[in-house]
Amino acid sequence: MDKTEGRSRRSGRQVRKAARAEGPKQNPAAPGQPGGVYRPLSEGDLNAIHETAVRLLAELGMGEVPSRLAADLIAAGATENGAGRILIPPVLTETAISQAAKTFPLHGRDPARSIDVGGDRVHFGTGGAAVQTLDLDTGLYRPSTLRDLHDFTRLQDTLTNVSWFTRCCIATDVPDNFDLDVNTAYALLRNTTKPVATAFTLASHVAPIVEMFDIAAGGTGAFAQAPFVKAHISPVISPMRFGEDAVDVVYECIRHNIPMSCITAAQSGATAPATLAGFLAQSLAETLASLVMVNVISPGFPMVFSNWPLVIDLRTGAFAGGGGEIAVLNAASAQLSNWLGLPSGVAASMTDAKAIDAQYGAEKGMTSLAAALAGANLIYESSGMTASLLGASFEAFVLDNEMHSASYRALRGIEVTQENLGFDAICEAVLGEGHFLGGQHTYAAMERDYFYPSLADRDPPVTWAEKGAPDAWTSARKTARQILDTHHPDYLTPEQDAAIRSKFSILL
């Protein structure tokens, strides 16, 4: 080998090393990968659960139906059974399914961050109403504050795999419900341009807060043109009855063109049957009742069919956010929703662990991957939640963001092409240097097919020890601190901020 050839080889290695340092030119594990390969229910199972749900609505019906909704349902073909329950006939249920919006956008204030809901696209996001925050300094839980909500919002603003943000904690230091709703919405507007979601305690809170959204959107009526906030509402209270305040919020959100997730959150053995099949039948019936309501009020209005099966530990009555039962139930819920052609929302990755430990990783990985493989369009609660939804964690957000990349990579699957099969590359390696390291076939795959974690530790034991033997909690805490120290977005102009503050009591 002459010196020129040696320099050429070294130069080639340097070029490849520099290219690798720049990172892959395409994301090998992007959000929105297709799901649906995991199907815990057979076709017969799906039909049996659906038929039972439709029968429950027709023969048992819904209780405690507010008078306004009862009148609208009866005008559409429902009946009152003489005992205070509204019976929803099968034709009304099937009409709602056929009329329902099958896909629709969740707008971000930055259009590049908007996502489409429905079909086979899978997106991880947030949810929850944690009343405690895992403190970055002490490693212990304390009451969640408004400052925490702002910090969580700007932290997740940097996380690629959190496709939308719903307030993950309740500001327990804001006692007035209207001030709480206002300041929650303000935290979302100030700190992110992703699609966001919030909750309204009362229907009377919706119109004033829409004024705030209009200011951020550019003027009166601008928000309704491309609504970048959706509402989380639980209009059905298990078992099989409506909640008046939440139903009033539904009417008001439709009036202001706010898309919604109508959430059913029954609990096995408490507010729904302990058998998984019976649970799915009742929970499906209740979520269908929400769908009928929305489509009677406004046919085709965008609604995420959010059938969230929740599990309790029957020994104690405590909510259990992790485990095989909740994994299969939410996967089955996603399968049912997709089978009906409805935009699906489920809840997963709700670990019962308090610490960032082995239980945390096992429960989150199992439940979130099952929901993704089943094809849930929106996977709520999947980022940042701990302690059976009682807690939210900054470290959990950054760890879960990386976990979602692995899930998206699994969903992406394996592309089988003549180039990828690599016949020529195998021959070249076998007859040449005897390995594939440094080859163009390998280099192309490295850039295209592999996700490289930044938090998961792949060092050999000796290197890990030399670095101080860090654990995942320590590494995630360091990353979360770095983001919070450096990322201080302000997505409201000074004029918009002043206009909002002149109309509302902004507390931070």
N, C-alpha and C positions, 0 to 999 in steps of 0.2 A: 504493500500500500504506500503510495507517495504522500508527501506532505499536503498537497492540494486536496487529495481525497479525504485525508483526516480532518483538515479544516472544514471541508464541506459537510462532513458528518456532524462535527461539533456545531457548526452553524445551523444545521437542520434541527438538531436537538434543542438548541437555544430558541429557535423560532417556535417549535412545538411547545416548549416550556412557557414561553411568553403568551402563546395563544391560550394555553390551559389556565394561566393566571387570570386572564380576562373573563373566564367563566364561559359556560355554554352559550352559543348564539341563539338557542331556542330553549324554552323551559321544558325539560323532559317530563315534568309533573305539574302541568298547569291546571288551575281550577276549571270546572265544567266538563270533566271527563265523563264519558257515558257509563252508566251503571245498569244493573238489572239482571246480572248473571246468577245471583243467589236468589233462589225461589223456595222459601221454606214451605209454601202452600202449594198443593196440587190444584189442577183446574177444578176438580170436584170440591176441594176444600173452599176455594174462592167462591164458587157458586153457593155452597151451603151457608157460608158466613154471610154473604150478601142477601140471600133469601131470608135468613133469620132477621137481619137488620131491617129489611124492608117490612117484614111482618111485624116487628116490634113497633115501628112507626105507625103502621096501619091499625093494629089491634090494641096496643097499649097506649101509644101516642105520647105526647109531651104534656107535662104538667106545668103549672104556674106560668102560663103564657100571658105576657102583658097584653092588655086589651087592644092596643094599636096593632100589635103583631097578630093577635088572634083574628081581628077583623080582616087583615090582609090575607092571612092563610085561608080563612073560610071563603073569602071572595075568589080565591084561586082554586077551590075545590076541596079543602079540608072540612072536617065536621067536628062538632063538639059532642062528646059522648054522654052528656048529662051529669057527669061526675067531675066536671072541671078539667077534663083532659081533651086536648085537640088531637084528633086522629088524622094522620097524613096518609092518604091513599097511595098505593104503589105508582099510579100514573103521575102523581104530583112529584114523587121522588125521582122517577125516571126522567120526567121533563126537566127537572133541575139539573140532573147529571148531563143531559144532552145540551142544555142551554149554557152550562157553566163555561167560563173562560178556560181554555185548555193550555194556553201559553200567554204570557204577558211579561213586559219588562219591569224590573225593579230599577228605577232610575237612580243614578248618582248625580250629585251636583256637578261633578266632573263626568261628562258623558262617557269617557273612556273607562270608567269604573262601573258602569251600568251592567247588569246581568239579566239574562232571560231565564224565566222560571217555567218549567214544564218539560215535556218530552223525556229524554233519558239523561239530561244534564244533571250532574251532582255538584252541589256547592256546600261547603262548610261555613257556618256563621256562628252567631251568638244568640243568647236569650238569657232568661233567668232574672231573678229578683233577689239576689243575695243580700242578706242583711249584715254579713260580716266579710271583712277583707283580710287576707293573709298578709300581714305586715312585712314589708321588705326588710326592715331592720331587726325586728324581734323574732320573726319566724312563727309568730303566734297570731291568733285571730282577734280582731277588734271590730267594733261597729263600723259599717261602711259610711263614708261621708260623701258630700258633694265633690270635694277635692278628689277623692278616689274615682268618682265617675268621670271627671275631666281627664284624669291621668289614664284610666283604662281606655278612654276614647282615643286619646292621642297616641297611646302605645299601639293599639291595634291598627291605627292609620298606616303604620309602616309594615304591617304583616300581610304579605301577598295572598296567603291562603284563607284569610278571613274575608269572605266575599261580601258580607254585609254586617252591620253592627247594630245590635239591639242593646239598650242599656242593660248591663249585666249585674248591676247592683242598685240598691235603693239607698238614696241619701238619707240616712236616718237622722241627720242633723237638720233636716228641713221638715218641720212638723205639719205645716199647712199643706193640704192636698193640692190646691191650685198652684201654690208656689213650687211644690215638688214637680208637678207636671210641666210647668213653665221652665224651670231650671234644668230639668232633664232634657227637654227639647233643645234648650240653648246650648247645653254641653255638646250635643250631637252636631249642631250647626257650626259651632266654633272650631271643633277639633277634627273633623273628617269630612271628606267629600264622597265617601262611599255611600251606597244605599244604606239607609238607617231605618230603624223601627223604634216605636215608643208605645206607651200605653196612656190612656186617658181615664182618669178615675171616674169622671162624670161626663155626660154628654155636653154639659154647659161649658166644659173646658176646651172643646174642640175648636169652635169658631175663633176665639181669641188667639189660640196658638197657631191656627192657620194664618192669622195676620202676621205672626212672626215669620212663618215660612214664606209668605209673600214678600216680606222685606228682603229675605235672603235670596229669593228667586228673581227679584227685580221689579216688583210692583203688584198692585192689586190684581188677583186672578191668575198671576203667573205660576204659582205653585200647582194649581189644578191642571195646567197644561202638560206638565211632566213631573208628577208627584215623586219626590225623592225620599219620602217618609211613608212607611206603611204602619198600620196600627196592629198591635197584638191585643186581641179581644177573646174573652172566654164567655160567649153568650149562653152556653149550655153548662149547667151544673149537674154533675152525675149524682144519682142516677136519673136520667130522662126528664129533666125539667129545665126551663129557661131561667136566666137571671135578669131581672128587669133593668138594672142599671147598665149592664153590658149590652143588652138589646138596644137601649136608647143610644148608646155609643155607636152601635152598628148603623142605625139610621142616620146619625149625624155624620159619620165618616163617609157614607155613600153620598150624602148631600154635598160634601166637599171633595169628592173624588179621591179619597184616601184608600189605596188598596189595603187589604187586611188579611191577617192570618187569623182565622177563626179556630181557636184551640180547644180541643177536648182533652182533658187531663184526668181521666178516670184512674182509680187505683185498685189493683187486683185484690180481691178479698175484702175490700172496704166499701168502695162506691161502684164496684163492678164485680162480676163473678171471679172466683179464684182460678177456675179453669181457663187455660189460655184461649181456647176456642170460644167459650162463652164471653170472655172478656172482649175479644175482637169483635164479636157480633154486636154487643151493646155499644162499644166505643164507636164502631162504624155507624150504627144507627144515630148516635148523638151527633157525630160530625156531619152526617147527611142532613140532620135537622137544621144545622147551621147553614148548609148549602141551600136547602129549600128556602129558608128564611131570606138569604141574600138574593136569590134569584127570583123570589116573589116580589121583593122590593125593587130590584133592578136587574133584569135578566142579563147574564153575561158579565156582571161586575167582577173585577179581578179579586179572587179569593184564593189564598193558599189553603188547601184541604189539610189542616193540621191536626191529624189524629195521632196524639201522643200517648201511647200506652205507658203507664207508670206502675211500678211494682212496689209493694210493701213487704217487709219481712213479717210473715204471719206469726212468728214467735213473739214479736215485740210491738208490731204495728208501726214501726219506723219506716220511712221511705227508704228504698234501696235503689240507688242510681246506677249501680254496677252489677254485673252478673249475667249469666247465660240467659235467664228468662227475659230480662229487659232487652237483651241483644236480639233475640229471636222475635219478640213481640214487635219491636220497632221495625225490624226488617220485614215482618209480615204485614205491618201497617203500610209500609211503603209499597210493597207488592200489590196490596189491595187497591190503594189509591191509583197506582199506575195502571192496573188492570181496568179500572173504571175510566181511565183517561184523564184524571184530575191532577193538577199540580200538587205534588205531595210534600208535606212537611212532617218530620218526625223529630224526636229528641234523643240524643245519644251523647256518649262521652261524659256522663254525669257521675263521675266517680264518687264513691263514698269515702275515699281516702281524705284525710285532713292534711297530711304531709305530702311532699313531692317524692313519692317512694315507689317501691315495687308494686304495691296494690294500685296506686295511681296509674302507673303505666299499663298494667295488665288490664284493668277495667276500661280505661279509655281506649286502648288499642282494639280490644275485642268488640266493644259496642259500636265504636265509630266505623270500623271497617265493615262490620255486618250491615249497617245501615247504608253505607256507600255501595257495597256490592249489590244490595237489593234495589238500588236505583232511586233512593230518596232524593228528590230535587233539592230540598233545603234541609240541612241537618242542623237543627237548633241545639243550643246548649253545648255545642261541641268544642268551644274554645274558652278556656279560662276558668271553667266552673269546677269546684271541689266541694267536699263535705256534704254530699247529697243535696246540692244546690243551695245550701246555706251559705257557702263561701265562694269568693272569687279571688283569683291569684294572678299577680303580674307574671310570676315565673311560669305559671301554667299557660298563659297566653303564648309565650314565645316557644315553649315546648310543644304545645298543641299545634301551632303553626307548622312546625317541622314535621310532626306526626302526619298532618294532612298531606304534605308532599308525598310521603310514603304511600298513603292511601290512594292519592291520585295516580301515582305511578303504578300501583297494582291494578287500578281500574283501566289504565291505558292498555294494559295487556301486552301482547307480543305481535309485532308486525312481521308476517312471513312473506318475504319477497325473495327473488333470485339473488339480489345483492346481499340481503341479510343472511341467507342460507350459507353464503360464503364459500362456495365450492373452490373458487380460484384462490381465495385467501388461505384455505386449509392446505391446498397443494403447495402454495408458495412457502408457507411456514414449515411444512414437513420436509420439503426438498431443499429448503434454505437454512435459516438459522435455528430451526427446531422450536421456535416459540412465536407468539403473536405480539409480544411487547414491542411497541414502537411502530408497528405496521399501520398503513393508512386505513385498513379495514377496522382495526382496533381504535385508531384515533377518531374516526368518524362515529363509531358507536359510543365512544366516551363522551363526545360532545352532544349526542342526540338521545341516547337511551338510558343514561344513568343519572340518578339524583345523588348529589353529594351533600350530606348533612353538615351543618356548621356547629351543631350542639352535641350530637351523638358522638361519643368518644370511640375512635377506631385506632388509637395508638396502641403499640405493644405495652405490656405491663411495665417494663422498665422506664419507658418514656412517660407513661402516666404517673408513675411514682416520682419521677424527677420533676414533674409539674405540680407536685403537692397532692397527688391522688384526688383530684376533684370529682365530686359526684354531680349528677344532673341538676340537682337543686342549686348547687353553688354556681354552676355554669350558666344556668338560666337566670339566676339573680343578677349575675354580672351583666348579661345581655340586656335584661330589663332596665337596669339602672342606666346603662349607657344610652338606651333609647330615650328614657325619660329625661336624662340630662341634656340631650342634644336636639330632640324633636319637639319644637314648640310652634306648631302651626297656628295660624289665625285665619280661618277661611271666611271671616266676615270683614268687609271693608270698615274703616273707621266710621263712615257714614251709616252703614247698615247697623253696626254695633250701637251707635248713638241712638238711632231710631228705635231699636229694640229696647234699649235701656230707658228711653223716655216713656215707653208704654207699659213696661213690665218691671217687676221687682227681681232684678238679676242679682243673685247673692254672692257671686264669686267673679 
